[in-house]
Amino acid sequence: MSDTLRLLKFDPAVALLIMANNHLNIRLRSEFATVGSPIVKDDNGLTEVTIATRESIDEGIRRDYTGSIQYVFKRIHVADIFSNLVLDLTPPITVNGVLRNMSLATGLVISPDDFENALVEGSSFVLKAKSESLRWFGETTVMLNEPGVSIQLAEAFPNNVLDGLVPPVFEGPLSLKKASVFTKLAGFSAEG
């Protein structure tokens, strides 16, 4: 859980690069890598993105990898985090307004591409992930309450287990070929 909570404090694309770096034992830097749009693989959050390197604007800065790679990971279901929340916000407010307040209170980084926006006029609303969200999938109902009544974000993790933002398990060893910094390959390659 601590890894997932830590990753939620980063921009979704940066969090994916951190995951890929840790999982594949590589060193991609966000200034040289772009995370593409997610491609949904199944209904349980399995998702694929293309991580591609960008050209360096300064030949003096070392880049270890060139090319692109398909990276598969599992997004977090919205209900795993937000279904138990009762927020002390009074409607009318927009979903984006609720999320801004939540982000300020918790330190979670919530991208504008994460959730559908709408006007919230009642005591509850459906929080629905956008299909292009790198971090979330699904939807859940979130309750708004009168000021003074709320629960802590930690209470949204009842079993201290998050089934999301995890890479798949590979059957065999994974290796990356070595090549020159400026060689373009279909997959990543390390500088020789």
C-alpha positions in Angstrom: 0.0 0.0 0.0 2.8 2.5 0.8 4.1 2.2 -2.7 0.7 3.0 -4.2 0.1 5.8 -1.8 3.5 7.3 -2.7 2.7 7.0 -6.4 -0.6 8.8 -5.9 1.5 11.9 -4.8 3.0 12.2 -8.3 1.6 13.2 -11.6 0.1 10.0 -13.2 2.6 9.9 -16.1 5.6 10.4 -13.7 4.2 7.7 -11.4 4.1 5.3 -14.4 7.7 6.1 -15.3 8.7 5.4 -11.6 6.8 2.1 -11.8 8.4 1.2 -15.1 11.8 2.1 -13.8 11.4 0.0 -10.7 9.8 -2.9 -12.5 12.1 -3.1 -15.5 15.3 -1.9 -13.7 15.8 1.0 -16.1 16.3 4.7 -15.6 13.8 6.7 -17.7 13.7 10.4 -16.9 10.5 12.3 -17.4 12.2 15.0 -19.4 13.1 12.4 -22.1 10.1 10.1 -22.0 6.4 10.4 -22.9 3.6 8.2 -21.7 1.0 7.7 -24.4 -2.7 7.3 -24.1 -4.0 4.3 -22.2 -5.4 1.3 -24.1 -7.8 -0.7 -22.0 -7.0 -4.5 -22.0 -9.8 -5.8 -19.8 -12.6 -4.7 -17.5 -10.5 -5.2 -14.3 -8.2 -2.2 -15.0 -5.5 -3.9 -17.0 -4.1 -1.2 -19.3 -1.3 -0.7 -21.8 0.6 2.4 -22.6 3.4 3.2 -25.0 6.4 4.9 -23.3 8.5 6.6 -25.9 11.7 8.6 -25.5 12.1 12.1 -26.9 15.1 13.6 -28.6 17.5 15.4 -26.3 17.8 19.1 -26.9 21.3 19.0 -25.4 23.8 16.3 -26.7 25.8 16.8 -23.4 22.9 15.3 -21.3 23.2 11.6 -21.2 20.1 9.5 -22.1 20.3 5.8 -21.4 17.4 4.6 -23.6 16.0 5.4 -27.0 12.9 4.1 -28.8 9.6 3.0 -27.3 8.2 0.1 -25.3 4.6 -1.1 -24.5 4.1 -1.2 -20.7 1.2 -3.0 -19.2 -0.1 -2.2 -15.7 -3.3 -2.2 -13.6 -5.2 1.0 -12.9 -7.0 1.6 -9.6 -10.7 1.2 -9.4 -12.3 4.5 -8.3 -14.3 2.7 -5.6 -11.0 1.4 -4.0 -10.2 4.9 -2.9 -13.3 7.1 -3.0 -16.3 4.9 -2.1 -16.0 5.3 1.7 -15.4 9.1 1.6 -17.8 11.5 3.1 -16.5 15.0 2.4 -17.4 18.1 4.3 -18.3 20.2 1.3 -21.6 21.9 0.7 -23.2 21.9 -2.7 -23.5 23.4 -5.3 -20.0 22.6 -6.3 -18.4 21.0 -9.4 -16.7 17.6 -9.4 -13.5 19.3 -10.3 -14.0 21.6 -7.2 -14.5 18.6 -5.0 -11.3 17.0 -6.4 -9.3 20.2 -6.0 -10.3 20.3 -2.3 -9.5 16.6 -1.9 -6.1 17.1 -3.6 -5.3 20.0 -1.3 -6.3 18.1 1.8 -4.6 14.8 1.0 -1.7 15.6 -1.4 -3.1 13.3 -4.1 -2.3 14.5 -7.6 -5.5 14.4 -9.6 -5.0 15.1 -13.3 -7.7 17.0 -15.3 -7.8 13.9 -17.5 -8.8 11.6 -14.6 -12.5 12.3 -14.0 -15.7 13.5 -15.7 -16.7 17.0 -14.5 -20.3 17.9 -13.6 -22.2 20.2 -11.3 -23.0 18.6 -7.9 -26.2 20.0 -6.4 -27.2 17.2 -4.0 -25.6 15.4 -1.1 -24.0 12.7 -3.4 -22.6 12.4 -6.9 -21.1 9.7 -9.1 -17.4 10.1 -9.5 -16.6 8.6 -12.9 -13.1 8.0 -14.3 -12.4 9.1 -17.9 -11.4 6.4 -20.2 -8.1 8.3 -20.9 -7.1 8.4 -17.2 -3.7 6.8 -16.6 -4.5 6.1 -13.0 -8.2 5.3 -12.5 -11.1 3.3 -14.0 -14.7 2.7 -13.0 -17.0 4.9 -10.9 -18.4 5.2 -7.4 -20.8 7.3 -5.4 -19.2 10.0 -3.2 -21.2 11.6 -0.3 -21.1 15.3 0.6 -22.0 16.2 4.1 -22.6 19.4 6.1 -19.3 21.0 7.2 -17.8 19.4 10.3 -18.4 15.8 9.4 -15.7 14.0 7.4 -13.4 10.9 7.5 -9.7 10.7 6.8 -8.4 9.5 3.5 -6.6 6.6 5.3 -10.0 5.2 6.2 -10.7 4.7 2.5 -8.2 1.9 2.6 -10.0 -0.6 4.9 -7.6 -3.5 4.4 -4.5 -1.5 3.7 -4.3 -3.1 0.3 -4.7 -1.4 -3.0 -5.3 -3.6 -6.0 -4.0 -1.1 -8.6 -1.1 0.6 -10.2 0.8 -2.6 -10.3 2.8 -4.1 -13.2 2.1 -7.7 -14.4 4.3 -10.6 -13.5 6.6 -11.7 -16.3 7.2 -15.4 -16.9 10.8 -15.2 -17.8 13.7 -12.8 -17.5 13.3 -9.4 -19.2 16.4 -7.9 -20.9 17.0 -4.7 -22.8 19.6 -4.6 -25.6 22.5 -2.2 -25.5 22.9 0.4 -28.2 24.1 3.9 -28.9 22.2 6.9 -27.4 21.0 8.1 -30.8 20.0 4.7 -32.3 16.2 4.4 -32.8 14.9 0.9 -31.9 11.5 -0.7 -31.5 12.2 -1.3 -27.8 14.4 0.4 -25.3 18.1 -0.1 -25.5 20.8 0.8 -23.0 23.8 2.9 -23.9 26.9 0.7 -24.5 
